[in-house]
Amino acid sequence: MLNTRLPAAPFFMTPDGSLNRLEVRAERLPCDDPLHSSFTLTAFQLVSRQALVTLIQAIGHPAHGQLRPFLTHFDATHVGDRRILQIFAHRFAVVIQTAQDYVAWQQGNSFQVALSQHWQQMQTLVIAGGLSSHQFGIHLASLLEELLSDLSVICSPWGGVTALYGLAQTYGSRDDTLVLDFGATAIKRGIAHRYGNRVEMLASLRVRDFSPEGSIRAPQLMAILRHTRAELPGSMAVAISLAAYLDRGHPFDYHGGRYSRLRDDCQHLASTLDDQWLPECGFTGLALLEHDSTAAALAFQFSAPAMMITLGTGLGSAPCPLA
């Protein structure tokens, strides 16, 4: 029952386009940034969850390196909050500018060349993910738009659960659908009602509770599915986003992420989920399977090239569909 009714998109993401691995010259950062130096850093080192936690601690903020209190109580009029926002926004802007003119992509394989052209042509940047939540995300988008004067910058109203809404709205079933976003640290869950126009959130699950070692393989995935099925009133189709790059429904063979080794547990992940694993766990089958940033991007459509950036444990990206 795999869904094929997807909006038009220029291409699907591969490991070759990872923003986490993007090399950024730290000398381009403002001099008051603790990471300003003559070295080359990765975008992951600049704007990931851990990067923000470290920045909060380095600035001597009262949150003492704790992310949740900082995001929940962020106040743009507070001097310490504002300084962290400005440094983080400047880092983010340098990452975007680097991606727009990244020579390694311009001289890379055919996917990287197409990706580079998309970055150069994009007119809108959408930010989502856990770090875009609350007032911090709204002010981050506003400051980014000032720093990147050639772009419109939008903060997703759904923050860290944007992928769930992208899945729900794209599948658009009249029947209830379970939507799952398997992230690096948490699994976000919801039930999509009314053609995906309303999502009833379920409590998130921690990845480490099912896999203390970190990697999710078939037994751990099945345990998560069975645990979730026990909370539901009945069987339903499942739409999934996964923090892994997918090659036509199957993880690429690359070293990284908690979910990429699922490729070793089956011949084709999407088909196996639909035919075996989901029915064995009490579901009717797979409605949709997407890379997590691609799922978030599906929540937005534009008439001109646009890019979704998800800020969380890592830094994700995917082209928004063309209307």
Secondary structure, DSSP 8 states (H G I E B T S, - for coil): -------B-S----GGG-STT-EEEGGGS-TTSTT-SSSEEEHHHHHSHHHHHHHHHHTT-TTTT-HHHHHHT--TTSHHHHHHHHHHHHHHHHHHHHHHT-HHHHTS-HHHHHHHHHHHH--EEEEESGGG-HHHHHHHHHHHHHHSTTSEEEE-TTGGGHHHHHHHHHH--SS-EEEEEE-SSEEEEEEEETTTTEEEEEEEEEHHHH-TTS---HHHHHHHHHHHHTTSSS--EEEEEESS-BSSSSB-S-S-SSSGGGGGG-S-HHHHIIIIIHHHTT--EEEEEEEHHHHHHTT--BSS-EEEEEESSSEEEEE--B-
